[in-house]
Amino acid sequence: MPDEVTIVEVGPWEGLQCEHRYIPVEKKIELIKKISETGVKKIVATSFAHPKSLPQFVDSEQVMNALNSSSSVIYLAAVPNEIACRRALASRVKEVLIWVSTSETHNMRTLGVPVASTMKEIQLIAKICKENNVRIRSMIATAFGCAYEGETPIAAVRELVLKLNKLGCQEVCLTDTHGMANPKEVRERISHLKRELPHVTFSVHFHDAKGMGIANGFAAFEEGVRIFDSAVGGIGTAPDMPGGSRDIPTEALVFMFEKMGVSTGIDLDKLSACTDLAEKIIGRRLERSNSVGRATKDRDVVTNPLEELPV
């Protein structure tokens, strides 16, 4: 059994984008820097979506410019279109995050355009990134099902993986956007995709619906996946489903792997302190693993005034 995995921390991005009140830029920077001290190798720090779409990220340039580009941590920025990508590169971003949904309905609700239009934007982003030697991390939303359209055909996922890979996306992250996956399906889908597309590096992004997130993560690990998304304290959810399934708490994921003898390189005590800080910043309790002090569950529905706006 390989003894190392990579955890990608998405809390500063996916977690904060659903907060109904603006988080001051200095607090965002403080949280990201504190997470950087835990041993996490990659952090999705912000989004360069237009401020009219996501006012929470009106300060994306300030955030990226405040982070140490010479750090051993890789700071990613989400870029929904060509303009966002150019803004990110101007802020010295070395790796960008792009995403597209298998579901037309979901793509329209989150990005405001059809899937075909998103793919055209990704093509432009890929060209820009290649010219500037910037890495692309790609995500396929609703890869395990869509709350609006139901079951996602594996063929639809495979088609998007092929298109993204041909555009130069070195990694494709399969995302359970609405928390619909189960371990059996995870094994079957990943096994099929790895068999059909052995040249692609797959990662996973699960939401912890009804406690299934960690089980799904373990199933993906058993199928050979070694890159996993999570968020401190489980902060964050699908932006079109406020109060819905939350991200897997990074503490819980790290604890599971370390107990299995699989190295994450992450210090749990320092990670717990990050969740403490995140709770102070957003003003409420978050989920966390029993292994790092206490298990709390915040079931309050957070109103998201941006849910009808494109990401």
Secondary structure, 3 states (H helix, E strand, C coil): CCCECEEEECHHHHHHHHCCCCCCHHHHHHHHHHHHCCCCCEEEEEECCCCCCCHHHCCHHHHHHHCCCCCCCEEEEECCCHHHHHHHHHCCCCEEEEEEECCHHHHHHHHCCCHHHHHHHHHHHHHHHHHCCCEEEEEEECCCCECCCECCCHHHHHHHHHHHHHCCCCEEEEECCCCCCCHHHHHHHHHHHHHHCCCCEEEEECECHHHCHHHHHHHHHHCCCCEEEEEHHHCCECCCCCCCCEECEHHHHHHHHHHCCCECCCCHHHHHHHHHHHHHHHCCCCCCCHHHCCCCCCCCCCCCCCCCCCC
